[in-house]
Amino acid sequence: MTRTMTVLLLGTALSAPAFAQSSAEPVAQGAKNVPEFEPAWPNQTRAPATDSGVDLAVETVADGLVHPWGLAVLPDGGYLVTEREGRLRMIDAEGNLHDAIDGVPDVFSQDQGGLLDVEVADDFAESGVIFLTYSKPMGDGMSATAAARGVLNDDRTSLSEVEDIFVQDPPSPTPKHYGSRIVLDGEHAFITTGEHSSMEERVFAQDLDKTYGKIVRVTLSGEIPDDNPFADEDGALPEIWSYGHRNIQGADIRPETGELWGLEHGPAGGDELNRIEAGANYGWPVVSYGEQYSGGPIGSGEPRGEGFVEPQYYWDPVIAPGGFVFYEGDMFADWDGDVLASSLSPGALVRLTLDGDRVSGEERLLTDQGRIRDVAVDGEGAILVLVDADNGSVLRLTPEGDS
C-alpha cells in the first residue's frame, strides 16, 4: 500500500498565527430545525467559531476499506479497523492493509448493523486481548447490540477465546441505532447502545428493565460491578450506567477528570455531547433539542424537563456524530484537552474547546473528505480519522511541516 499525502490549509492565510482566534459568530451552518428552543446557557449551542490557524498535512495511510466503522491503535504503531460488513482488518506500521482476521463473531449485516467498534486492552502487548462490538443475529430477523472479547494471535491473523461480555436485551426487529462504542477504564467496559429508532421501541430508552438507549458498565469479563447505580434496584437491569439516550456512537474518558462523556445522534437537530453521570437520565425520547424528521415534536415537545440532565453542547442542525476523543499529545499541543468529534453529515472533524465543562468555541476541519466515522490519536500524537465510504480510508493528520 502506497501512502499518499496532501496538505489541507486551515488557516485564513499562509501567515495565519499559530494561536487560536475566536469570533462572536458561530461556524457557518444551516438554519435551526427548532429555532424556538433557546439554550440553557450561553454557548450550549453555536459557540463562537474558533480558528486554530493550523495547516494540516493529510496522509492516506490505507484505502480500499468497505465502510470502516471503528479504529484502534496498536502498541507497535499499527491499527485495527472494522468494516461494517463483518471484517476485522489490520494495518501494519508501514501502512499495509492485511486480509480479514479469522474468528470474528457472525454479525447481522443489515442497514446500520454489522461489525462496529474495536478496542484493545491496556495489556494488549502481553495478553493480545481485544474487544469488539457488533450487531448480533438473534434469529427470525432479530438482532441486538453485543460486545465480545477475544485473543488476537501473535501474527494477528486470527481471534480465539471469543466470548460475549454483553448482549442487549431484548433483541430488536429494527436494524438501526445500535450505538456500539466501547470504552475501557482499565477494570471496566462502558458500552453504548441505541434504542433502535422505531416509534414503538424508542420509548424503551426510559425503561430500566431494558438496555435500549443506555450506557452499560461491566467488568472486562462481563460481570456486573457491585457499585453500578442500579445494582440493587428491583426491576432494573444492574448493568445500566445511564439512560435516556438515543444513539450514542461516540464515547471517551476525559483524561483530566476520569469522567465518561458521550456523543449521540439527535433526530432533526439535537445531536448531544453529554458528561455522563452514574444513574442519570438524559431525557430521550421525552425531551430533545430536535424534532421529528417529519417536523413534529419529540415527546413533550420541550427541549428540557425536570429530572433530565442537560447536554453540555448540542447541534442544530446536526453534525451526525460518530466517534470522538479528548485530544492528548504534543503534536497539537494547543489542542490538548479539546474534543475532536467526527461528523458524518455534512462531514468534518469538529474541534470543541472547553472552559471547565462548558464549550467555549467550535472549529470545523477536514470538510472536504466526506463522512468521518471515527477519530483516534496515535502514539506520536497524530490524529487518525476513518472515512466511511464504499472505498473508505484511514487518514493521518499532522501539522503541515511536522510529518
Buried (B, 14 or more C-beta within 10 A) or exposed (E): BEEEEEEBEBBEEEEBEEEBBBEEEBBEBEEBBBEEBEBEEEBBBBBBBBBBBBBBBBBBBBBEBBBBBBBBBBEEEBBBBBBBEBBBBBBBEEBEBBEEBEBBBEBBBEBBBBBBBBBBBBEBEEEBBBBBBBBBBBEEEBBBBBBBBBBBEEEBBEBEEBEBBBBBBEBBEBBBBBBBBBBBEEEBBBBBBBBBBBEEBBBBBBBBEBBBBBBBBBEBEBEBBEEBBBBEEEEBBBBBBBBBBBBBBBBBBBEEEEEBBBBBBBBBBBBBBBBBBBBBBBBBBBBBBBBBEEEEEBBBEBBBEEEBBBBBBBBBBBBBBBBBBBBBBEBBEBBBEBBBBBBBEBBBBBBBBBEEEBBBBBBBBBBEBBBBBBBBBBEEBBBBBBBBBEEBBBBBBBBBEEB
